Amino acid sequence: MALRVVISGASIAGLSAAYWLRRTGWEVIVIERARSFRDGGQNVDVRGVAREVLDRMGLFDAVKAQNTTETGTVLVDSAGAVRAELPSDGPDSATAELEVLRGDLARTIRDHLPDGIEFRYGETIAEVTDGVDEVAVTTSSGHVLHADLLVIAEGVGSTTRNMLFGSTVDRRELGITMVFGTIPRTPTDDNRWRWYNTVGGRQIHLRPDNHGTTRAILSYAGDDDLSGLDQSEALARLRERYADAGWEAPRILDAFDTSDDIYIDHLTQIRMSTWHRGRVVLAGDAGWCVTPLGGGGASLALTSGYVLAAYFAQQPGDRRAALTSYEEWMRPLVEDVQKLPPGIQHFAYPRTRFGLAVRSVVDKALTSSLFKPVAAKLTQVAQTDQQLPDMARV
């Protein structure tokens, strides 16, 4: 009799787990709180060991075909003139070879899932009973699902994780707010990621996409967390903060007022001493959110589904051993990404004109030919010397 898994969350981590567990013979049910598949979202990339995972899925070329069209990353001044350019050679440069939108990556995986996976949209988990022989999952609609394993892949604010792991969840706020949105493309936009810093610890980003629009980010350092506010109030506060920011701030603020996909994130790392308990296991941001400041979140999510399924395939009769092996393999990779360079928040978000001047000098040094190898290493995440575990029974 086939093993059964319930996966909560239908983004990168959940879809990767669904793909690989189904490939290795599991019955798979995916629960997703959204009413339908969630398209859209901002840039993510596939780096390091995740490139090999994608290759083993046979999806490398399919994902590459969804490239955002971004060709490089430049730092600009208030007039939009380039003051420095980040290294753009190699698959894991600032603009990665596999640079895609979150929704495009998720849809590519979903469109290539093995047959037989059941999706239940508009559902959340209301109760979990973790027993000796099975885990019983009661959904918000009152259905009870019986399974051998529950995978929580819900994201940084996971309610199921909080319900089951409670006080063991270590939330580390980084003091940075990021506001994402899609805005109309204009003739002044090009195929580069343009990055602007100004006083007050403020950043402005414009990035091209492959849908004829532009992805914009307003990001700042400080304790003014907008994520819990009504969107109109949050945008009003944002407008006040960026009133004198210059460059493309007025255009972005006006466009955000009518954008239908505004997302506000107060960056918070999730750290946990264990990612599994009984028949429940965490994957992706629910277990180890690294935040956009660390980067590599999508790569870790993609990799986690493969590693989880591989160890269950290798040790089908020993759940505890499989979950322990999964965690032992993933943890060094996650901890490496979560370990931010000392003072990175102050360097990335200078608040004074003097801080900006120092940042400009450092940027020019790091992007010079002499220090180019050092700068290149800063964008290399999800790298490991570990070999991916073999996938038996695929």
PyMOL commands that set and color helices and strands:
alter all, ss='L'
color gray80, all
select helices_A, chain A and resi 12-23+49-56+60-64+102-111+159-168+231-241+249-256+285-288+291-294+297-314+319-338+344-348+353-366+372-377
alter helices_A, ss='H'
color red, helices_A
select strands_A, chain A and resi 4-8+27-32+43-45+72-76+82-85+99-101+118-121+125-130+135-139+144-147+149-152+170-184+192-198+202-208+213-221+263-271+276-277+280-282
alter strands_A, ss='S'
color yellow, strands_A
deselect
rebuild
show_as cartoon
